Amino acid sequence: MSYMSPAVGRECAHACPAHMRSRERTLGTTSATSLLKQMKRAVAVCSAIGLALLVATGARLSADDGESNDAIARLGHKLADGTAALTYADDRGYLPSLLALLGVDVDSQVLVFSKTSFQHALINPKNPRAVYFNDNVAVGTVPGGTVYELVALEASHGLAFYTLDTKKAERPVFQRRGVECLFCHGPGNKGAAALVVASVIPNADGVPAYTSAFIETIDHRTPFDRRWGGWYVTGTHGAQTHMGNAVAPDPDHPLDLEQSGTQNLTSLAGKFDVGKYLAPTSDIVALMTLEHQVGAVNRLGALGVIYRNAQRSGMRDTDIAVLDRELRDLVDYLVFTDEAPLSAPVQGVSAFTRTFAAEGPRDRQGRSLREFDLETRLFRHRLSYMIYSDLFDALPGALRNQVYARLRDVLATRDPVALEIVRDTKNNLPDGW
């Protein structure tokens, strides 16, 4: 399941919105349209290249090469042995029960209306796709869809993809997915499967002017005004502007979003039938948290793959140099280096800000890495809560200790309080902490 897809790395990206606007002015609309068609045809080539890289690096492609122990697999075992049961509601299907059994809060709901997932034929601004998430699982669904799309963090291999039929069944079963998911989730993450949150310029039907293969994915470093194209966004953010809640209605100017009345929305009533969804919101704080989390997941997964490949090749000097670079990149991300500052306070409209922070863990003084700031930055403390994730703990021991050492050195001056919180709340820390 992708949040937005397909995703291809920057090496495949030869265009950005500003560049394409320049090309459109120079070439005219007809030539720009032709160029967009060429770009879309290139997606298949880039995706195939990414899949080949995954095969070459030994990334996991299916459930056939080992028993899964992720949250969805564990729930599947409980469904099979009768210790858990999915309840089907006539108006909501399995979704409320599924989220409850996976420990996913409804207030995490975010809505994407661009046609950027494999159920794209159903997705449009009047029928957006909903994504729900916690630290370990994400669930995607679109009204009228035949399956729920699920992805779980799997400590040994990074990501595990599943579907669950939406139709009522006597014994509902999760289906583990493989190669077909990697055409969107494979390319661009250094041999590891990836999650994607991206921003596109959608037309009135939700069709992106170009796929996310040709724009940067977004995370906490992305300037506010380049975020959330193709997404609904509810919440207030002052004079800051974003690309959400907007479409480009003029086919002759496919890059020009109509942004009147799209900022600081606290309700989506009138945009679509919100009664079809578990919540009437697409919370801005949930969106900001999701994009940060995705960036951490992808870096953790990639670093593990790079390390295992280096071990297989004998840990050459070049391998060590690459590992050092990627380790520093991970640490920089986890401590929010180069985070795009907020120029005005941000406030969500759902309970997400409260429920996410309440999950802890907290140190003896009641402090937590999950506490939000939302005045000038996303979180109060300069260390990601993803340090508690199974993916982090599953890093090879020697590599994980190097990450810890680098974090300790950086946080000693950047955020000593974050160091204190980790010492109080995380087990099995290496010497020196």
PyMOL commands that set and color helices and strands:
alter all, ss='L'
color gray80, all
select helices_A, chain A and resi 10-12+17-27+29-57+63-65+71-81+95-102+106-108+120-122+179-185+212-214+224-226+274-276+284-312+317-334+352-358+385-388+390-393+397-414+416-425
alter helices_A, ss='H'
color red, helices_A
select strands_A, chain A and resi 110-112+129-133+137-141+147-154+158-165+175-177+231-232
alter strands_A, ss='S'
color yellow, strands_A
deselect
rebuild
show_as cartoon
